[in-house]
Amino acid sequence: MFLRILLFILIGGAQARSWNEKAKYTLKTIQTITGDLFDCIDMYKQPAFDHPLLKNHTLQLKPSSLPKGMKLAKSKPVSFYGFNDTCPSGTVLIHRARKQDLIESKLLRNQFRAQAIANNPTAEGSHYAIIEMVHDEFSGAYDPFYGAYAKMATYKLPDLQASQTSSSTIYLFGDKNVPNNELNVSPIMYGTSYPRFFTFWTIDGYEKTGCGNLECPGFVSTTNIYGPGSFIPEFSTYGGEQKYLSILISRDSSTGNWWVTYNDQLPLGYFPKELLPKMDDYADAVQMGGHVYSPLNVPSPPMGSGHPSNEGPNKAAYFIQVQAVDSSNKLTNFDTEFIKSKSDIGDYYSISDDHGSGQDKYVFAYGGAGGFTK
């Protein structure tokens, strides 16, 4: 059963569209093998442009450049992503959210807010195992970040309980010291569904703003092949074949928009610079790793592959080729001296890094079975 939104939802200073308004701009509807419906909407009529700050925004159809030396591979057909058909050229995919999707989106906003406003969000039911890199002009720890890149091994966990989430995330922050501008991209799992590709942004630490996927004005989609809310099609096997999802988030030097490139193939779209004033030039911090959320008094869910980091890559979940985009638009390795590993409840979720310098560059493993109750 799908929720047809009849009321306006106020998020981030702009209203989400009602179902009737969405239907007005829908040219076609396609379905995935998981039963999800996606509406094909004229890219110039997508929800992002309802935001008052984007009233005079010029749509950017593709990045003006990729990091030096990076080339896009040929995109997979839509059938690879589980769609039964293709949206017409000039349209973008908008996930037709079900009631549970909207509930989980609100839970994610609360989860991200807990992480943003407290160093120890355990009391909120949110837990993490991450690495963190912070620009510090006084200590010389890193130059500012103009983007981040990594390949993450993808795993499908057993079904989670209602209101639980488990994600593998790349965060960029406008200022790590105060809750303000932030965006993140994640494969995230909730309920009985496949892991899904998820985007989120905020300008005030999720106090009043924060938008997930295309459910409200924010992220600008630019492709008719894949988009936020779609499920992840390939998964790794514990101790066996590994499948990866590569994510690049990079600032476009010509426009200042923050582009998301999926799997070294598809520039999916971007976070407009107008919505992230404190990331107008660069990001101050990058975080990568795992996050989980569970209501209080409910045992916390698995993270990553559900196995601890000390089992190592191919068994625990892990990231490889972890890199930053520098001021010259070049992918560069992080200085391992300044990488911080953090886990709020190490007995349940752990993180282990490997200062590799080979083809996989910097590698870290993370995860755990969960089961923490407070």
Summary of the structure (lengths in Angstrom):
residues: 374
radius of gyration: 19.2
end to end distance: 33.5
largest distance: 54.9
contacts: 1337
relative contact order: 0.20
helix: 15%
strand: 36%
